């Protein structure tokens, strides 16, 4: 995506020059987004000071444990990758202390979020931009967003995977590194057409995780008959955070790859050898029922002597269909080779080795 020149035709298709059409609107949107970002810079430190002064360090500790619920983590650490990027905005605007929780000592906790308490207690200390930022922040919930467009150094186009809401956020830094199709867990603070990301997890989820997020949506919001809205996402915040931490752990610490055969068994190449006391033809006649074919069609790479006697032959051990792949007509299980007095069976799992041994000895 590139920004048109002032005298270029407007990309909206109006036929007018860009400077006489959408440039003015875009400038106004950008101006409002910059105002949101500026207000964020002055408001967040004020809210943190308010939380520390009124509620003490216990509230931050409790929020930190809830934010990383189920994840082993040290006490709040300003050097932690998540501390400034996502935890602090979430703590100020989304964390609500459980009033029924038993605590080791009597401490004061807010009835709502820290930002909501401050807005209700000290509205006179906020200018218009700061008040609008807090109001917009309280109308936001952390969610998974698909990057649908990128204007490097300027903005990102985001679509909330859970609610379907779309925003173009002013984002100079992330727009130079994030690519279209990526997934971000972020808080999009919007006021009208203007929006910024006020909090974002410091890891990008690959596009394939959109399928997993869609499955999560179907499970968490299964009872919703209509569309999922912001309040639904806010109420499910704990489940979304747990899913996020699980995703990050899976991405950063992937399970080792395990190879499996077409039956789902771990791959292990095994060769069984048998001494036979009969002709190659007699052995073939006994074993051809292990193949889906009969007679000459069951022979693989046959070799005959000058009298027409069978000297060596292979048989493909196979069966009809497949338990894991219903669309398959047949499945190859292994290969048998008969040559002189030696029968060799080659398979790729312990379970198949045990089975072919039983089948051969029975025949």
C-alpha positions, 0 to 999 in steps of 0.5 A: 500500500502506498500513499497517493501524491497530493495531485494524484487521483483520489483512490476512493474513485471520486475522480477528484485530486487526492488533496481535494478529496480524502486527504483532508479526511485522512489528515483529520483521522491522523490528527485525532489518532496522534491526539489519542497517542499523546493522551496515552503518554500522559495518562498512563503514568498518572493512572499508575501513580494513582494505583500505587498510591491508593491501592499499594503494590498488592493490587499490581501483584494480584493482577500479575498473577491473574494475567499469567494464570496457569503460567509459572512466572516471577513477581512483577518485573519491569524488565519482563517482555510483557510488562509495558507492551501489554500487561500495564494497559490491561492492568489499568483498563481491564483488570478487576479485582475479585471482591470475594477473594480471600486475601492474606491481609486487609487491603483496599481494592477498586470496585472496577478497573483502575482507569474507571476509578480514576475517571470517577474520582478525579475527572477535574484533573483530566483535560479533554484529550485525556478524558476521551482517551480513558473513555475510549480505553474503557470501551476496549477489550484485548482481542486477536486481530488479523492484519489485513493491510500494511502501510509501512511506517504509517498504519496497520489495517486490523480485523478483530477475529472474534467480533469482526470489527475493523480498524486502521490504526496509526502505528509507525513502528509495528507497521515496518515489521508486521506483515499482512496475514499475521495475527496480533493480540492487542487492545485497539483504542478507537474514537470515531475513525481514529484508532491506535494500539494501546497494548500489544503482545510482543509476539506475532502469531502465524496466519495458521493460528487463525483456524485455532482462534476460530475454534476457540471462538466457537467453544467460548461463545457457543451459546451466542445466537447473534454476533460476538461483541466487545462485552463478550470478549471482555467477559472471556478475557481470562480464557483468551489470555490462557489461550494466548500464553498456550499459543506463545509456549507452543510457538517458542517451544515446539514439540519435537516432530514425530514421524508416523506411518499411515496407521498413525504408528511411530516410524521404526524401520524393521526387517524380519527374516525367516528360513523357509523349507519349501519352494519359492512358488509354494511360499508365494501361494501361501502368502499371496493372500496378504496382497489385495491381488491374486495370482500373477497380479500379486507378483512384484519383480518375479524372476524365473529360471530356464525351466519356468520355475519361480526363483524369487518374487516380492509381494506387497502386503496391503489392505483395503481402506485406511482408518485415518484416511477414509478417502483412501482405497487401500493402504500398503503395510509392508513388503515381502521378498522370497528368494531361495530359502529366505523370506524377508518382511520389511515394515515401518512400525513395531505393531506391523512387525508383530502382525506380519510375524503372526500372519507369516507363521500362521500360513 
